[in-house]
Amino acid sequence: MSAQDLSPQPDADLLVAGAGAAGLFGALVAAHHGASVLLLERDLDGPSNLLVSGGLFPGAGTRFQRDAGITDSPELFAQDVTTKADGKVDAPVLVAIAAQTAPTVHFLADTLGLPIKLLGELVAPGHAVARMHGTPKESGRELHQMLRAAARAHPRITLMADTEVTALIAQGSPARVTGLHVREARSTRALHAPAVLLATGGFASNAELLAEYIPDMKRALHIGAGANDGCAIVWARSLGADVAFMPGYQGQGHVNPPAGRTRLGMALPPKGAFMVNREGRRFISEDIGPSELAAYVLAQPGGVALEVFDARIHEFASRQGPYREACEAGHVKSADTPEALARLFGVPEAAFTATFAAFRQAASEGRDPEQGRKQFGPPLESPLYGAWVTGALAHTQGGLRVDACARVLRTDASVIEGLYAAGGAAASISGTGGAGYLPGNGLGQSFGLAMLAGQHLIGSLTGKRA
Ligand SMILES: Cc1cc2nc3c(=O)[nH]c(=O)nc-3n(C[C@H](O)[C@H](O)[C@H](O)COP(=O)(O)OP(=O)(O)OC[C@H]3O[C@@H](n4cnc5c(N)ncnc54)[C@H](O)[C@@H]3O)c2cc1C
């Protein structure tokens, strides 16, 4: 620690490392309640996971749901999360996050004035009711633009571009975090504040951490954006921080091969799409959820599957940004008959048509003896649509252990004063593998913990100023 670190003049009330989902939201919450914020972003023009995400987030008990006649509650949401994660959750943290999902939606819509809507026709896999919310184009790109614009416009937020956070500054014993070291275009400097929010994303690009915690996915295509180098974990561990749920990850089983730049999104199976492998055979109950689906698709010949749907589903999915991008990239093709679709994609015609007929019957009867699927749309009608998909690693879900106020904890469960974490930097609510991820957990946790951090910070600042 350098001498200049010992007598810091605060540069702001809060330093936020990373201007993605958690950082933007945390900065906006804290600033809204009166805090001055320096929001530090290494690569302002580069994509974040927020930008490449589907941009859909959960809200349990929102006014949009009430208007649509949907009964929901934080308790029901927490139950869905717990079931999906097979009980492997930090219950107090989950309860705190669940309680913030509706206030998050209302903060975005009513305080920030964003055009938020409920996707009332989509019950995402694993959710008891329709509770995914988003912006009009249902895209992370649009949500990212809107949050960035709100942060730039806020008088108490200074968004510092091309500012890479390189280390934490801490003082005392036990250590209390008092600032950050940053690298700008031509210089380095120290910034000081009573609190720091780590929002630099997960560790999906950190080969060492992946090999240690998620060896099954260390060679999988990574479709997340930004650095995701696990820097927050490394910095905080040097102060004795604990980590939790490190093997948890968000997979994606609807990614278009080979480059994985586009994907179909999670909405197709709940509406009635099914999948076959290169041999024309089904291999899974397609409604299990997009995250765990990734491993099943990767296990098929060539690591790919053909996702099959119809014009009704195509029309529904076309509302969503990721699906539109997949269409624009030429991955989605259509044919008038099952036979023609099989020929178009080079799948054995006889096997595919037999599978198609059996799946249609399963959908008509609402029972699937072959794969045990439970959620069906209406039976598919020609013309049919299809696209190849593969499995990929989207985002890691393990990270720094936090309490129900998003404060980072040491291995002895004591709080590291002055240090908060949210988003990929913090442990999520998705259990210990790909199967524990409930759609929406990524942004739900990012916004929820960022909200809790902002509220706790304001409480402690008010206490000090009083
Ligand atoms: C393909 C894909 C689809 C997804 N779809 C959904 C979805 O529909 N719904 C959902 O809930 N979740 C979804 N997620 C997950 C969601 O995007 C993440 O959970 C969320 O974005 C995590 O937020 P974050 O702030 O931790 O990271 P990010 O949003 O990635 O932001 C991190 C920011 O920190 C910056 N940064 C990193 N290191 C530094 C540093 N040292 N100094 C300064 N800045 C730094 C990065 O440049 C980046 O801007 C998806 C993820 C992926 C990859």
The ligand as an ORCA input file, in Angstrom:
! r2SCAN-3c Opt
* xyz 0 1
  C     -25.658    -14.773    -24.282
  C     -26.198    -14.357    -22.947
  C     -27.570    -14.206    -22.782
  C     -28.084    -13.814    -21.544
  N     -29.425    -13.595    -21.427
  C     -29.935    -13.242    -20.220
  C     -31.310    -12.960    -20.070
  O     -32.106    -12.881    -21.020
  N     -31.771    -12.729    -18.814
  C     -30.942    -12.706    -17.732
  O     -31.415    -12.506    -16.625
  N     -29.613    -12.890    -17.863
  C     -29.086    -13.142    -19.077
  N     -27.746    -13.307    -19.217
  C     -26.874    -13.091    -18.033
  C     -26.655    -11.591    -17.815
  O     -26.263    -10.998    -19.022
  C     -25.578    -11.420    -16.759
  O     -25.995    -12.104    -15.597
  C     -25.340     -9.962    -16.398
  O     -25.070     -9.177    -17.540
  C     -24.174     -9.856    -15.423
  O     -23.967     -8.504    -15.136
  P     -22.539     -7.965    -14.749
  O     -22.704     -6.515    -14.450
  O     -21.922     -8.826    -13.742
  O     -21.648     -8.167    -16.061
  P     -21.668     -7.366    -17.424
  O     -23.043     -7.004    -17.814
  O     -20.866     -8.181    -18.386
  O     -20.856     -6.029    -17.102
  C     -19.503     -6.072    -16.657
  C     -18.838     -4.783    -17.118
  O     -17.617     -4.620    -16.398
  C     -16.605     -4.161    -17.285
  N     -15.311     -4.544    -16.713
  C     -14.805     -5.775    -16.544
  N     -13.606     -5.716    -15.934
  C     -13.360     -4.408    -15.703
  C     -12.274     -3.709    -15.077
  N     -11.208     -4.353    -14.580
  N     -12.337     -2.356    -14.999
  C     -13.409     -1.677    -15.504
  N     -14.450     -2.287    -16.111
  C     -14.435     -3.647    -16.199
  C     -16.931     -4.892    -18.593
  O     -16.329     -4.238    -19.699
  C     -18.471     -4.815    -18.609
  O     -18.926     -3.627    -19.220
  C     -27.201    -13.619    -20.449
  C     -25.816    -13.754    -20.629
  C     -25.317    -14.099    -21.862
  C     -23.831    -14.192    -22.044
*
